[in-house]
């Protein structure tokens, strides 16, 4: 069963301002000769063979040749049984895949063709997600889910995968409430079919955690990430990229609960794993740089945070392009770090680049666009342009109220930001009302002892 990768958030949290939450060899020192290539590990050879067989299976599924997919699926199962044993979780996944294709091969031709269409739609949706075209991807995700559910039934693991994929696309559009329902359905299926200790169950816990985080439910999100981390440590090991995702996501929720020092250590651990496993130029490594930078910024370590954000931005520009929403995240967060160091003009330019990307890629009503409006407003306010900043903050607040609701921490931040701009213009009575609204939300959602309260 194929799971769409997280951005992050396995989904990794991409790292947004206003509570920023979507794997390389260590860098070689100058003057050293590169080390001799290591002999391929047995598992690496196994993974290469399994990847080739998966490619053959997917090629046949895309072509609607379900019966022809049975042979490489059986070869994959035989290989994993010999190398890992009959009781290994990867062997179990291969066995379930073979059973699915064998059953489908006996179904009428029109059913097989429908299944192939779903497989093709899923692949196209993954490409659209990677380009940040979430609305188009969501339509294909829904089509895939509907077809698979009609053919395979609600309790099949491919339905869980479709629920997770659709949830990620909905969350990227700011529809976190709908996404949460999808994540919970996926988790229920995996718990029933696979049990608590399977990596796919960990993925479901992780993805639900991301969705809860996006709604400001940090304590609940932390609990989900702890469950995912425990499973991945036991089944995948401490050095696996998916384990790094759990560390990174867990660290972000800790930071958002005011535990920045603890979060920093966990972010650095996640970054070390990703550098070892994925390399310095991978988009998931950029996520880790970004999230670590935001935690450093929360502790006032602005110069170090700037360096991290610049690394993340360089990776995203190269890997994703200048118009991708994740590139906008880096522009926006770098702007915040520059602004905190008094580099207001450069910060304004960065924040305006981010806003232009969000408006084009996500639209005027998306929560990330609201975050970007707040970012531009912060740079304007720092330059004494309070009237322009006020207009930006009001746009952001209107978006958050509609997309997140009156009780969300991001809405509280927006009230607070607007209040500060009003205060700078001498509008103290109105500013007081905004501050009181922000305080009420934070007392409700974060508690009286939280640093942000």
N, C-alpha and C positions, 0 to 999 in steps of 0.2 A: 504494500500500500504506500502511496507516495504522498508525503506531506509537503505543503508549500513552505519554503523557508521563511520567518520573521523577520524580517527587517531587524527585528529585530528578530524586538523580539523574539523547525523550531523558530519562533518569533523572538526577535530581540527588540528592545525598546529603542527607538531611533534617537531620542534625545531632543526634547523640545525645551524652549525657555519657559519660564513661569512654572518651574517644577519639572526640569528636564528628565523625562524618561525619553527593535528592531530592532590569525591562527598561523605566524611566520617563523622561519628559522631566526635565531638571534642574529642581529646585525653583525656583519664581519668587521673587525677593527681594521683601520687603515694600516697598510704595510704588511698584513698577514696574507699568507697564501691560503686559498680556499682549502678546506679539509677534503681528504679523499672521499669519494662517494661511498656511502654505506651500502652494504649488501641489502637487498630488499628483504624486509621482514616477511615471514610466512603469511601473516594476516594481510599485508599489502598485496601480495600475490593473489591471495584469495579474493580480496576486494576487487582487484582488477578483473578477475575472471567473472565474478558475480556481476560487475558493472557491464561487461560485454554481453552476458546473458540477458540482463535487464533491457539492454538496448535492443536485442533481438526480439524480446517479448513485446516491448512497446511498439516497435516497428510493425509487427504483425497486428497488434491491436488497433493501431492507427489505420491500417489498411482494411480493417474489418475481417481479418483472417484469424478468427478466434481459435479454430481447430489447429492452425499452424503454430499458435503460441503455446500449445500444450507441450510440445517437444522440448523447447528450451526451458520452459518452466519445470519440467520433470528433471532435466539435466541439472538445473540450479538446485533443486531439492536434493538430488543424489549427491552433488558436490558438498553441500552444507552438512548433510548427514555424515559423510565420510570425515570431513574436516573438523566439525564442531560437535557432532553428536545429535541424536534424535531429539533431545530435550532442550537444546539451545533455542533462545527466543528467535534468532534469525532463521533457524530451521523451521520453527513453527510458522513464521510469516510466509516462508516459501511454500510450505505445505498448504496453507490456506489459499495462497494465490493459485496453486495448481488445482485445488478443488474448485475454485471459482471458475477458472477457464475451462475445466473439464465439463462442468455443468452447463456453462454458456454454449459450449460447442454442440451440445445436444438440443439447444433451443432453436425455434424457427429462424429462418434467415433474416426476417425483418427485425427480430429482437437483437440479433448479433449486429446488424447494421446500426441500430439505435445505440447500442453500447459503444460502438466505434465512434459515433458522432459525439457522445459524451466524452470519450477519451480525447478526441481532437479538440473539443471545446475547452477542456481542462488545460491542455497544453497551451492553447492560445491565451487563456486567461492568465496563466503564469507569466507569459511574455508581457502582457499588458500591465500586470502588477509591477513587474520589474521596471517598466517605463513610467510608472506613476499614473497610469490611465485607469483609475480605480472604478469609475462609473461603468465603463465598457467592460472591464473585467468582471464586475459584479453580475452583469447580465449573463455572461457565459458561466460563471460559477453557479448561478441559480438554474440554468439550463442543465448543467452537468448533474446537479443534485437531483433534479426532478426525474431525469432519465434513469439515473442509477437507482433511485428509490423505487421506481416502478418495476425495474428489472430484478433487483437484488433484495429488496425488502429493507425496512427501517433499521433492523439490527445489524446489518452488514458493516464490516469495518471500512469499506470504501465510502459508505454514507458518513461515517465519522470523519473521514478525511475531507469529504465535501463540506460538511458543516464547519470544520476548522478553516478551510480555505475561504469559504464565504464569509465567515466571521472576520477574518483578517481584512478582507476587502471592504466590508461594511465599516469596520473600525477605522480604516484609513480614510473613509468619507465622513467621519465624525458621528457615525450611527452606532454608538457604543452599546446602547440598550438592546438593539436588535442583535448585535454581535454577541453579547453575553448569553442570550438565549441559545444561539447556535453553539457557542463554546460548551455550554452545560449539556446540550444534547450529545455532542461528540464525546464528552467525558463519560456520560452515562453508558454509552455504547461500549467504549473501551474498557471501562471497569467491569462490565458484564461479560464481555467476550475475552478479555485478556487478563484481567485482574489488576491488582494495585502495582505490581512490580515490573510492568512492561515499559520499555522506552516510549511507546506510543501513548501510554497513559500519562507518562511524564510530560510529553508534548502537550497533551490536553490540559494538564494542570498549569503548565507554563503559559499557554495561550489564553486561558481563562484569567490568569493573573495579570497579563498585559491589558486585557479588556477592563478588568476591575480597576487597575491603576488609572486607565484613561478616564474613568468616571470619578476619580478622587478617592476610591476605596482602598487606601494604602495598606491598612492593617490586613484586610482580607486578601489583597494581592500578595502581601508578604507571606501569608500562610500557604498560598498556592505555590509560590516559588520555592519555599522550603520543602514542600512535598516533592516537587519536580527535581530539586537538587538531590534529595536523598536517594531517589530512584536512579538518577543518572550516575551518581557516584558509585552506587552498588553495581549497576549493570554495565555502564560504559567506561567508568574509570575517571580519575581526577584530571587527566590530560585531554579529554575529549572536547571538541569544539562545542557540543551541545551542553556539556557541563559548564563551560565558560559562559554560555548564554545565561544559564541559571544564576551563576555568581553575579554577572553584570546586572541582570534584572533585579535580583534581590538587593544588591547594593543601591540601586536607584530608589527603591522603595524605602530603604533605610534612610537615605539622604532626605527624602521628602517627608520623613517623620522626625527630622532634626538630628539624625545620628550620622553626621557627615564624616567624622574621623573613622568610624567603623566602616562606613561605606567606601572611603578612599582605599583602604587596604584591600577590600574585596574587589573593587574595580581594577586595581593594579594586578591582582591575581588573575582576573579574567583576561586582562590584556596580555599578560605573559603567556597564558595558554594559547590565545589566538595567534600571537606572533609565532609561537612554536608550530602550531598546527596549520595555519592558513597563509601566513606571510604578511608582510607589512603593507601590501597594496590591496588587500581584500576589503570589500565594502563592510564586512562584519568587524574587521579590525578598526575601521573608521568609526563605527558605532561605539566601540569600546573607548577609543580616544575621546570621542565626543562626551560620553557619559562621565568619564574620569574628569574631563575638563570642567564640566558643570559642578561636580562635587568639589573640585579645587576652588572654583569661583565662589561656591557657597561658604568656603572657609577664608575667603579674602586673598587667596593665592592667585592673583589675576595674571601675573606675568607667565607663570607656568601654565595656567589655563589657556592663555593665548596661544602658546606653542602647540599645545595639544589640539586646539580647534583648527589651527592652520594645517596640521598634519591631516586631520579628518577631512578638511575642505579639499586639500590636494588630492587625496585618494578618491573622493566622490566626484570631483571634476573629471578625473581620468577614467574612473570605472563606470560612472552613471551619466555624466554629462551635465552641462550647465543649466539645463531646464528641469532637472529632476527634483521632486519635493525634498528628498534627503539632502541634496546640495543646498537647498534653501534653508534647511535646518542649520547647516554649518555656517552659512552666511549670517543667519539671525543670531546664533549663539556667539559667534565670533564678534559680532557687533556689540553684544552685551558686555563682553570682556573688554573690548576696546573702550567702550563708554565709561566703564568703571575705572579705567586708567587715564581718563581725561582726553582720549583721542577721539573727540566728538565728531569731527568732520568725516574721518575715515569710517567711524561707526555708522554714521548716517548713510553713507554710500553703501555699506554692506547690508544694512537693514532694508534699504530700498530695493536692492537686488533680490533679497529674499521675498519681499512683498510682491514684486513683479512676477516671480516664479509661482508663488502660491495662487495669485489671482488667475494666472493662465492655466495652471495645472489642476487646481482644486476648486476654484471659484470663490466668489465674494462672501459666501455664507459658511465657509468651512472654519472649524475652530483653529486650525493652524494658521489660517489667514488672519484671524483675530489676534493670535499671538504675535504675528508679524506686524500688525497695526500697532500693537503695544510697543514692539521693539522700535519702530520708527518714531513713535511718540516719545519714547525715553530719550532718544538721541536729540530730538528737537527741544525737549524740555531742558536738557543739559546745556543747550546753546541759548537758552533764554527765549525760545520761540513758543511761549506757553499757549497762545491761542491756537496755533497749528497743532500742537500736541494735544490740546483738549479735544479737537475734532477727531483726531485719530483714536484717542481713548474712548470716545463715545461710540465710534464705529465698532471697536473691539467689544465693548460692553454689550451692545445690541446683538452681536453675533453670539456671544457666550450665553446670554439670556435665552436665546432661541434654541441654540444647539446643545447646551449643557444644562440649562435650567438655573433657577435663582439660588440653589443651594450648593453649587459646585465650587470647589476651591479656586478654580480658574476664574469663575465669576467674582469671587471675593477679591482675587488679585486685581481684577479689572476695576472694581469699585475703588480699591485702594489707590491704584495708579491715577485714576481720574480725580480722586480727592486731592492727591498731591499737586496735580496740575491746577486744580481750582484754587487751592491754598496759595500757590505761587502768584495767582492773579488777584489775591485779596478777597476771593469769594468764600469766606470762612464758614458761613452758615451752611451753604450747600455742601462744602467739603466735609463738614462734620457729619452730615447725614450719610454721605457715602462711606466715610470711615466706620460709622456705626453699623451699616449694613455688612461691610466686610468683616468686622469683628464678630457679628452674630453668626455669620456663616462659618468662620474659622473655629469659633467655640463649639459649634455643632459638629463639624467634620473632623477637626484636628485635636480639639480639647484645650483646656486652659493652660496646660503645661507645655504646649508645643512652642518652639522658638518663633515660628511665623505668626502665632497668635499674639 
